[in-house]
Amino acid sequence: MDSRAELLKEINKLNEKLSRARELFLNGDIDASDYKTIKSENEHKLEVLEVKLAETINAKRQKEDIVPIVVKAIERLTRLDVIYSQSII
């Protein structure tokens, strides 16, 4: 599960779980210790997913940043003979 959409979907699911647990606690359907357990487990999962999401976004950004560099390098390599012949030795 590394795509951005999948990560966002899972993050939303966990936030919904936290919201439901909060409602159950406020309505008296679960006790404080159960709520704290649910909250801590899901918050930890959220932190992990948010780190993965940030890594995914950074990886995409790095790929986008390298494209112009590669294009420029290819252009120069295809013109290497011209650059060499025009240089002063």
PDB file as gemmi writes it, atoms N, CA and C in Angstrom:
CRYST1    1.000    1.000    1.000  90.00  90.00  90.00 P 1                      
ATOM      1  N   MET A   1       0.842  -1.172   0.000  1.00  0.00           N  
ATOM      2  CA  MET A   1       0.000   0.000   0.000  1.00  0.00           C  
ATOM      3  C   MET A   1       0.893   1.243   0.000  1.00  0.00           C  
ATOM      4  N   ASP A   2       1.247   1.707  -1.173  1.00  0.00           N  
ATOM      5  CA  ASP A   2       2.119   2.861  -1.233  1.00  0.00           C  
ATOM      6  C   ASP A   2       1.541   4.001  -2.047  1.00  0.00           C  
ATOM      7  N   SER A   3       0.451   3.754  -2.769  1.00  0.00           N  
ATOM      8  CA  SER A   3      -0.067   4.850  -3.570  1.00  0.00           C  
ATOM      9  C   SER A   3      -0.715   5.890  -2.666  1.00  0.00           C  
ATOM     10  N   ARG A   4      -0.661   7.091  -3.133  1.00  0.00           N  
ATOM     11  CA  ARG A   4      -1.174   8.218  -2.344  1.00  0.00           C  
ATOM     12  C   ARG A   4      -2.659   8.044  -2.036  1.00  0.00           C  
ATOM     13  N   ALA A   5      -3.428   7.623  -3.032  1.00  0.00           N  
ATOM     14  CA  ALA A   5      -4.873   7.460  -2.839  1.00  0.00           C  
ATOM     15  C   ALA A   5      -5.176   6.394  -1.790  1.00  0.00           C  
ATOM     16  N   GLU A   6      -4.434   5.285  -1.833  1.00  0.00           N  
ATOM     17  CA  GLU A   6      -4.653   4.215  -0.850  1.00  0.00           C  
ATOM     18  C   GLU A   6      -4.307   4.687   0.557  1.00  0.00           C  
ATOM     19  N   LEU A   7      -3.218   5.419   0.675  1.00  0.00           N  
ATOM     20  CA  LEU A   7      -2.814   5.932   1.985  1.00  0.00           C  
ATOM     21  C   LEU A   7      -3.854   6.905   2.534  1.00  0.00           C  
ATOM     22  N   LEU A   8      -4.341   7.788   1.682  1.00  0.00           N  
ATOM     23  CA  LEU A   8      -5.364   8.739   2.123  1.00  0.00           C  
ATOM     24  C   LEU A   8      -6.649   8.025   2.526  1.00  0.00           C  
ATOM     25  N   LYS A   9      -6.998   6.993   1.783  1.00  0.00           N  
ATOM     26  CA  LYS A   9      -8.201   6.216   2.105  1.00  0.00           C  
ATOM     27  C   LYS A   9      -8.062   5.559   3.475  1.00  0.00           C  
ATOM     28  N   GLU A  10      -6.897   4.973   3.733  1.00  0.00           N  
ATOM     29  CA  GLU A  10      -6.660   4.311   5.018  1.00  0.00           C  
ATOM     30  C   GLU A  10      -6.623   5.325   6.165  1.00  0.00           C  
ATOM     31  N   ILE A  11      -6.030   6.484   5.919  1.00  0.00           N  
ATOM     32  CA  ILE A  11      -6.002   7.544   6.934  1.00  0.00           C  
ATOM     33  C   ILE A  11      -7.425   7.984   7.272  1.00  0.00           C  
ATOM     34  N   ASN A  12      -8.252   8.139   6.256  1.00  0.00           N  
ATOM     35  CA  ASN A  12      -9.653   8.524   6.495  1.00  0.00           C  
ATOM     36  C   ASN A  12     -10.397   7.460   7.288  1.00  0.00           C  
ATOM     37  N   LYS A  13     -10.143   6.182   6.989  1.00  0.00           N  
ATOM     38  CA  LYS A  13     -10.786   5.093   7.735  1.00  0.00           C  
ATOM     39  C   LYS A  13     -10.409   5.150   9.213  1.00  0.00           C  
ATOM     40  N   LEU A  14      -9.131   5.370   9.481  1.00  0.00           N  
ATOM     41  CA  LEU A  14      -8.679   5.434  10.870  1.00  0.00           C  
ATOM     42  C   LEU A  14      -9.271   6.642  11.595  1.00  0.00           C  
ATOM     43  N   ASN A  15      -9.364   7.759  10.899  1.00  0.00           N  
ATOM     44  CA  ASN A  15      -9.988   8.939  11.512  1.00  0.00           C  
ATOM     45  C   ASN A  15     -11.460   8.681  11.822  1.00  0.00           C  
ATOM     46  N   GLU A  16     -12.130   7.947  10.936  1.00  0.00           N  
ATOM     47  CA  GLU A  16     -13.529   7.587  11.189  1.00  0.00           C  
ATOM     48  C   GLU A  16     -13.644   6.661  12.399  1.00  0.00           C  
ATOM     49  N   LYS A  17     -12.707   5.714  12.525  1.00  0.00           N  
ATOM     50  CA  LYS A  17     -12.704   4.824  13.695  1.00  0.00           C  
ATOM     51  C   LYS A  17     -12.543   5.623  14.981  1.00  0.00           C  
ATOM     52  N   LEU A  18     -11.624   6.566  14.956  1.00  0.00           N  
ATOM     53  CA  LEU A  18     -11.414   7.412  16.135  1.00  0.00           C  
ATOM     54  C   LEU A  18     -12.671   8.212  16.464  1.00  0.00           C  
ATOM     55  N   SER A  19     -13.315   8.715  15.443  1.00  0.00           N  
ATOM     56  CA  SER A  19     -14.539   9.481  15.655  1.00  0.00           C  
ATOM     57  C   SER A  19     -15.646   8.606  16.242  1.00  0.00           C  
ATOM     58  N   ARG A  20     -15.792   7.383  15.711  1.00  0.00           N  
ATOM     59  CA  ARG A  20     -16.802   6.462  16.243  1.00  0.00           C  
ATOM     60  C   ARG A  20     -16.494   6.087  17.688  1.00  0.00           C  
ATOM     61  N   ALA A  21     -15.221   5.837  17.975  1.00  0.00           N  
ATOM     62  CA  ALA A  21     -14.832   5.484  19.345  1.00  0.00           C  
ATOM     63  C   ALA A  21     -15.134   6.639  20.296  1.00  0.00           C  
ATOM     64  N   ARG A  22     -14.871   7.856  19.843  1.00  0.00           N  
ATOM     65  CA  ARG A  22     -15.152   9.034  20.662  1.00  0.00           C  
ATOM     66  C   ARG A  22     -16.650   9.131  20.952  1.00  0.00           C  
ATOM     67  N   GLU A  23     -17.465   8.893  19.926  1.00  0.00           N  
ATOM     68  CA  GLU A  23     -18.925   8.926  20.110  1.00  0.00           C  
ATOM     69  C   GLU A  23     -19.383   7.843  21.086  1.00  0.00           C  
ATOM     70  N   LEU A  24     -18.825   6.628  20.929  1.00  0.00           N  
ATOM     71  CA  LEU A  24     -19.190   5.537  21.842  1.00  0.00           C  
ATOM     72  C   LEU A  24     -18.818   5.883  23.281  1.00  0.00           C  
ATOM     73  N   PHE A  25     -17.655   6.479  23.449  1.00  0.00           N  
ATOM     74  CA  PHE A  25     -17.209   6.867  24.785  1.00  0.00           C  
ATOM     75  C   PHE A  25     -18.117   7.949  25.374  1.00  0.00           C  
ATOM     76  N   LEU A  26     -18.415   8.950  24.563  1.00  0.00           N  
ATOM     77  CA  LEU A  26     -19.259  10.044  25.048  1.00  0.00           C  
ATOM     78  C   LEU A  26     -20.678   9.577  25.366  1.00  0.00           C  
ATOM     79  N   ASN A  27     -21.147   8.557  24.639  1.00  0.00           N  
ATOM     80  CA  ASN A  27     -22.488   8.014  24.896  1.00  0.00           C  
ATOM     81  C   ASN A  27     -22.497   7.006  26.036  1.00  0.00           C  
ATOM     82  N   GLY A  28     -21.319   6.670  26.541  1.00  0.00           N  
ATOM     83  CA  GLY A  28     -21.232   5.725  27.647  1.00  0.00           C  
ATOM     84  C   GLY A  28     -21.265   4.267  27.220  1.00  0.00           C  
ATOM     85  N   ASP A  29     -21.114   4.006  25.913  1.00  0.00           N  
ATOM     86  CA  ASP A  29     -21.141   2.631  25.412  1.00  0.00           C  
ATOM     87  C   ASP A  29     -19.825   1.891  25.652  1.00  0.00           C  
ATOM     88  N   ILE A  30     -18.726   2.625  25.778  1.00  0.00           N  
ATOM     89  CA  ILE A  30     -17.437   2.015  26.133  1.00  0.00           C  
ATOM     90  C   ILE A  30     -16.839   2.825  27.273  1.00  0.00           C  
ATOM     91  N   ASP A  31     -15.969   2.176  28.045  1.00  0.00           N  
ATOM     92  CA  ASP A  31     -15.364   2.888  29.174  1.00  0.00           C  
ATOM     93  C   ASP A  31     -14.080   3.594  28.740  1.00  0.00           C  
ATOM     94  N   ALA A  32     -13.521   4.357  29.644  1.00  0.00           N  
ATOM     95  CA  ALA A  32     -12.352   5.184  29.344  1.00  0.00           C  
ATOM     96  C   ALA A  32     -11.148   4.357  28.924  1.00  0.00           C  
ATOM     97  N   SER A  33     -10.922   3.213  29.568  1.00  0.00           N  
ATOM     98  CA  SER A  33      -9.747   2.408  29.216  1.00  0.00           C  
ATOM     99  C   SER A  33      -9.874   1.838  27.805  1.00  0.00           C  
ATOM    100  N   ASP A  34     -11.075   1.413  27.417  1.00  0.00           N  
ATOM    101  CA  ASP A  34     -11.272   0.922  26.048  1.00  0.00           C  
ATOM    102  C   ASP A  34     -11.052   2.045  25.037  1.00  0.00           C  
ATOM    103  N   TYR A  35     -11.578   3.212  25.355  1.00  0.00           N  
ATOM    104  CA  TYR A  35     -11.401   4.356  24.459  1.00  0.00           C  
ATOM    105  C   TYR A  35      -9.922   4.703  24.304  1.00  0.00           C  
ATOM    106  N   LYS A  36      -9.203   4.730  25.424  1.00  0.00           N  
ATOM    107  CA  LYS A  36      -7.774   5.056  25.367  1.00  0.00           C  
ATOM    108  C   LYS A  36      -7.008   4.030  24.543  1.00  0.00           C  
ATOM    109  N   THR A  37      -7.363   2.747  24.682  1.00  0.00           N  
ATOM    110  CA  THR A  37      -6.706   1.694  23.904  1.00  0.00           C  
ATOM    111  C   THR A  37      -6.964   1.892  22.417  1.00  0.00           C  
ATOM    112  N   ILE A  38      -8.218   2.083  22.062  1.00  0.00           N  
ATOM    113  CA  ILE A  38      -8.577   2.295  20.654  1.00  0.00           C  
ATOM    114  C   ILE A  38      -7.871   3.535  20.112  1.00  0.00           C  
ATOM    115  N   LYS A  39      -7.884   4.593  20.896  1.00  0.00           N  
ATOM    116  CA  LYS A  39      -7.273   5.851  20.473  1.00  0.00           C  
ATOM    117  C   LYS A  39      -5.772   5.699  20.258  1.00  0.00           C  
ATOM    118  N   SER A  40      -5.075   5.094  21.197  1.00  0.00           N  
ATOM    119  CA  SER A  40      -3.614   4.979  21.069  1.00  0.00           C  
ATOM    120  C   SER A  40      -3.221   4.073  19.907  1.00  0.00           C  
ATOM    121  N   GLU A  41      -3.937   2.958  19.722  1.00  0.00           N  
ATOM    122  CA  GLU A  41      -3.635   2.060  18.606  1.00  0.00           C  
ATOM    123  C   GLU A  41      -3.832   2.766  17.267  1.00  0.00           C  
ATOM    124  N   ASN A  42      -4.939   3.458  17.134  1.00  0.00           N  
ATOM    125  CA  ASN A  42      -5.235   4.117  15.865  1.00  0.00           C  
ATOM    126  C   ASN A  42      -4.372   5.342  15.627  1.00  0.00           C  
ATOM    127  N   GLU A  43      -4.014   6.060  16.674  1.00  0.00           N  
ATOM    128  CA  GLU A  43      -3.120   7.205  16.501  1.00  0.00           C  
ATOM    129  C   GLU A  43      -1.740   6.749  16.044  1.00  0.00           C  
ATOM    130  N   HIS A  44      -1.274   5.614  16.579  1.00  0.00           N  
ATOM    131  CA  HIS A  44       0.018   5.083  16.138  1.00  0.00           C  
ATOM    132  C   HIS A  44      -0.050   4.701  14.659  1.00  0.00           C  
ATOM    133  N   LYS A  45      -1.114   4.016  14.269  1.00  0.00           N  
ATOM    134  CA  LYS A  45      -1.282   3.645  12.857  1.00  0.00           C  
ATOM    135  C   LYS A  45      -1.350   4.891  11.974  1.00  0.00           C  
ATOM    136  N   LEU A  46      -2.032   5.917  12.454  1.00  0.00           N  
ATOM    137  CA  LEU A  46      -2.126   7.173  11.702  1.00  0.00           C  
ATOM    138  C   LEU A  46      -0.756   7.807  11.502  1.00  0.00           C  
ATOM    139  N   GLU A  47       0.050   7.819  12.545  1.00  0.00           N  
ATOM    140  CA  GLU A  47       1.393   8.393  12.441  1.00  0.00           C  
ATOM    141  C   GLU A  47       2.215   7.661  11.393  1.00  0.00           C  
ATOM    142  N   VAL A  48       2.142   6.332  11.398  1.00  0.00           N  
ATOM    143  CA  VAL A  48       2.889   5.530  10.428  1.00  0.00           C  
ATOM    144  C   VAL A  48       2.425   5.850   9.010  1.00  0.00           C  
ATOM    145  N   LEU A  49       1.115   5.893   8.812  1.00  0.00           N  
ATOM    146  CA  LEU A  49       0.574   6.175   7.481  1.00  0.00           C  
ATOM    147  C   LEU A  49       0.902   7.591   7.020  1.00  0.00           C  
ATOM    148  N   GLU A  50       0.897   8.545   7.930  1.00  0.00           N  
ATOM    149  CA  GLU A  50       1.229   9.917   7.561  1.00  0.00           C  
ATOM    150  C   GLU A  50       2.692  10.042   7.153  1.00  0.00           C  
ATOM    151  N   VAL A  51       3.567   9.287   7.793  1.00  0.00           N  
ATOM    152  CA  VAL A  51       4.977   9.272   7.391  1.00  0.00           C  
ATOM    153  C   VAL A  51       5.106   8.671   5.994  1.00  0.00           C  
ATOM    154  N   LYS A  52       4.400   7.557   5.752  1.00  0.00           N  
ATOM    155  CA  LYS A  52       4.433   6.937   4.423  1.00  0.00           C  
ATOM    156  C   LYS A  52       3.895   7.889   3.364  1.00  0.00           C  
ATOM    157  N   LEU A  53       2.838   8.612   3.697  1.00  0.00           N  
ATOM    158  CA  LEU A  53       2.263   9.570   2.756  1.00  0.00           C  
ATOM    159  C   LEU A  53       3.272  10.667   2.431  1.00  0.00           C  
ATOM    160  N   ALA A  54       3.936  11.178   3.436  1.00  0.00           N  
ATOM    161  CA  ALA A  54       4.952  12.214   3.216  1.00  0.00           C  
ATOM    162  C   ALA A  54       6.085  11.684   2.352  1.00  0.00           C  
ATOM    163  N   GLU A  55       6.501  10.442   2.590  1.00  0.00           N  
ATOM    164  CA  GLU A  55       7.559   9.835   1.784  1.00  0.00           C  
ATOM    165  C   GLU A  55       7.110   9.670   0.339  1.00  0.00           C  
ATOM    166  N   THR A  56       5.864   9.272   0.141  1.00  0.00           N  
ATOM    167  CA  THR A  56       5.326   9.100  -1.205  1.00  0.00           C  
ATOM    168  C   THR A  56       5.296  10.429  -1.945  1.00  0.00           C  
ATOM    169  N   ILE A  57       4.859  11.472  -1.260  1.00  0.00           N  
ATOM    170  CA  ILE A  57       4.801  12.798  -1.877  1.00  0.00           C  
ATOM    171  C   ILE A  57       6.206  13.285  -2.212  1.00  0.00           C  
ATOM    172  N   ASN A  58       7.162  13.082  -1.305  1.00  0.00           N  
ATOM    173  CA  ASN A  58       8.545  13.504  -1.554  1.00  0.00           C  
ATOM    174  C   ASN A  58       9.167  12.727  -2.697  1.00  0.00           C  
ATOM    175  N   ALA A  59       8.888  11.426  -2.784  1.00  0.00           N  
ATOM    176  CA  ALA A  59       9.434  10.610  -3.868  1.00  0.00           C  
ATOM    177  C   ALA A  59       8.906  11.097  -5.210  1.00  0.00           C  
ATOM    178  N   LYS A  60       7.627  11.417  -5.266  1.00  0.00           N  
ATOM    179  CA  LYS A  60       7.037  11.925  -6.508  1.00  0.00           C  
ATOM    180  C   LYS A  60       7.665  13.258  -6.881  1.00  0.00           C  
ATOM    181  N   ARG A  61       7.848  14.111  -5.898  1.00  0.00           N  
ATOM    182  CA  ARG A  61       8.441  15.427  -6.142  1.00  0.00           C  
ATOM    183  C   ARG A  61       9.874  15.279  -6.660  1.00  0.00           C  
ATOM    184  N   GLN A  62      10.627  14.333  -6.099  1.00  0.00           N  
ATOM    185  CA  GLN A  62      12.002  14.120  -6.540  1.00  0.00           C  
ATOM    186  C   GLN A  62      12.038  13.631  -7.977  1.00  0.00           C  
ATOM    187  N   LYS A  63      11.092  12.755  -8.346  1.00  0.00           N  
ATOM    188  CA  LYS A  63      11.026  12.278  -9.730  1.00  0.00           C  
ATOM    189  C   LYS A  63      10.729  13.432 -10.671  1.00  0.00           C  
ATOM    190  N   GLU A  64       9.828  14.318 -10.269  1.00  0.00           N  
ATOM    191  CA  GLU A  64       9.486  15.465 -11.100  1.00  0.00           C  
ATOM    192  C   GLU A  64      10.672  16.412 -11.233  1.00  0.00           C  
ATOM    193  N   ASP A  65      11.474  16.548 -10.193  1.00  0.00           N  
ATOM    194  CA  ASP A  65      12.618  17.447 -10.218  1.00  0.00           C  
ATOM    195  C   ASP A  65      13.735  16.927 -11.113  1.00  0.00           C  
ATOM    196  N   ILE A  66      13.835  15.614 -11.275  1.00  0.00           N  
ATOM    197  CA  ILE A  66      14.942  15.046 -12.035  1.00  0.00           C  
ATOM    198  C   ILE A  66      14.684  15.056 -13.541  1.00  0.00           C  
ATOM    199  N   VAL A  67      13.441  15.136 -13.953  1.00  0.00           N  
ATOM    200  CA  VAL A  67      13.106  15.084 -15.378  1.00  0.00           C  
ATOM    201  C   VAL A  67      13.812  16.177 -16.178  1.00  0.00           C  
ATOM    202  N   PRO A  68      13.772  17.447 -15.769  1.00  0.00           N  
ATOM    203  CA  PRO A  68      14.474  18.468 -16.554  1.00  0.00           C  
ATOM    204  C   PRO A  68      15.987  18.237 -16.615  1.00  0.00           C  
ATOM    205  N   ILE A  69      16.550  17.702 -15.573  1.00  0.00           N  
ATOM    206  CA  ILE A  69      17.990  17.422 -15.550  1.00  0.00           C  
ATOM    207  C   ILE A  69      18.329  16.336 -16.562  1.00  0.00           C  
ATOM    208  N   VAL A  70      17.521  15.292 -16.602  1.00  0.00           N  
ATOM    209  CA  VAL A  70      17.753  14.195 -17.547  1.00  0.00           C  
ATOM    210  C   VAL A  70      17.588  14.688 -18.979  1.00  0.00           C  
ATOM    211  N   VAL A  71      16.569  15.480 -19.232  1.00  0.00           N  
ATOM    212  CA  VAL A  71      16.337  16.014 -20.581  1.00  0.00           C  
ATOM    213  C   VAL A  71      17.528  16.855 -21.026  1.00  0.00           C  
ATOM    214  N   LYS A  72      18.020  17.705 -20.145  1.00  0.00           N  
ATOM    215  CA  LYS A  72      19.167  18.558 -20.469  1.00  0.00           C  
ATOM    216  C   LYS A  72      20.413  17.711 -20.741  1.00  0.00           C  
ATOM    217  N   ALA A  73      20.618  16.673 -19.947  1.00  0.00           N  
ATOM    218  CA  ALA A  73      21.777  15.796 -20.142  1.00  0.00           C  
ATOM    219  C   ALA A  73      21.691  15.079 -21.481  1.00  0.00           C  
ATOM    220  N   ILE A  74      20.517  14.603 -21.835  1.00  0.00           N  
ATOM    221  CA  ILE A  74      20.341  13.907 -23.115  1.00  0.00           C  
ATOM    222  C   ILE A  74      20.588  14.863 -24.276  1.00  0.00           C  
ATOM    223  N   GLU A  75      20.076  16.089 -24.169  1.00  0.00           N  
ATOM    224  CA  GLU A  75      20.310  17.079 -25.225  1.00  0.00           C  
ATOM    225  C   GLU A  75      21.802  17.333 -25.412  1.00  0.00           C  
ATOM    226  N   ARG A  76      22.509  17.469 -24.319  1.00  0.00           N  
ATOM    227  CA  ARG A  76      23.953  17.727 -24.416  1.00  0.00           C  
ATOM    228  C   ARG A  76      24.705  16.522 -24.957  1.00  0.00           C  
ATOM    229  N   LEU A  77      24.311  15.340 -24.567  1.00  0.00           N  
ATOM    230  CA  LEU A  77      24.987  14.143 -25.068  1.00  0.00           C  
ATOM    231  C   LEU A  77      24.752  13.960 -26.564  1.00  0.00           C  
ATOM    232  N   THR A  78      23.569  14.288 -27.035  1.00  0.00           N  
ATOM    233  CA  THR A  78      23.300  14.142 -28.471  1.00  0.00           C  
ATOM    234  C   THR A  78      24.034  15.200 -29.284  1.00  0.00           C  
ATOM    235  N   ARG A  79      24.451  16.279 -28.646  1.00  0.00           N  
ATOM    236  CA  ARG A  79      25.197  17.341 -29.325  1.00  0.00           C  
ATOM    237  C   ARG A  79      26.678  17.320 -28.951  1.00  0.00           C  
ATOM    238  N   LEU A  80      27.135  16.254 -28.374  1.00  0.00           N  
ATOM    239  CA  LEU A  80      28.507  16.189 -27.881  1.00  0.00           C  
ATOM    240  C   LEU A  80      29.523  16.408 -29.000  1.00  0.00           C  
ATOM    241  N   ASP A  81      29.260  15.875 -30.186  1.00  0.00           N  
ATOM    242  CA  ASP A  81      30.192  16.061 -31.293  1.00  0.00           C  
ATOM    243  C   ASP A  81      30.300  17.531 -31.690  1.00  0.00           C  
ATOM    244  N   VAL A  82      29.186  18.247 -31.689  1.00  0.00           N  
ATOM    245  CA  VAL A  82      29.183  19.671 -32.029  1.00  0.00           C  
ATOM    246  C   VAL A  82      29.896  20.468 -30.943  1.00  0.00           C  
ATOM    247  N   ILE A  83      29.612  20.163 -29.712  1.00  0.00           N  
ATOM    248  CA  ILE A  83      30.256  20.859 -28.593  1.00  0.00           C  
ATOM    249  C   ILE A  83      31.764  20.640 -28.640  1.00  0.00           C  
ATOM    250  N   TYR A  84      32.189  19.431 -28.944  1.00  0.00           N  
ATOM    251  CA  TYR A  84      33.617  19.114 -29.011  1.00  0.00           C  
ATOM    252  C   TYR A  84      34.282  19.858 -30.166  1.00  0.00           C  
ATOM    253  N   SER A  85      33.636  19.858 -31.328  1.00  0.00           N  
ATOM    254  CA  SER A  85      34.250  20.504 -32.494  1.00  0.00           C  
ATOM    255  C   SER A  85      34.320  22.022 -32.330  1.00  0.00           C  
ATOM    256  N   GLN A  86      33.432  22.600 -31.541  1.00  0.00           N  
ATOM    257  CA  GLN A  86      33.440  24.049 -31.326  1.00  0.00           C  
ATOM    258  C   GLN A  86      34.340  24.467 -30.163  1.00  0.00           C  
ATOM    259  N   SER A  87      34.828  23.526 -29.418  1.00  0.00           N  
ATOM    260  CA  SER A  87      35.653  23.876 -28.263  1.00  0.00           C  
ATOM    261  C   SER A  87      37.069  24.224 -28.692  1.00  0.00           C  
ATOM    262  N   ILE A  88      37.736  24.966 -27.837  1.00  0.00           N  
ATOM    263  CA  ILE A  88      39.126  25.341 -28.091  1.00  0.00           C  
ATOM    264  C   ILE A  88      40.004  24.393 -27.300  1.00  0.00           C  
ATOM    265  N   ILE A  89      40.901  23.764 -27.996  1.00  0.00           N  
ATOM    266  CA  ILE A  89      41.775  22.795 -27.342  1.00  0.00           C  
ATOM    267  C   ILE A  89      43.115  23.410 -27.060  1.00  0.00           C  
TER     268      ILE A  89                                                      
END                                                                             
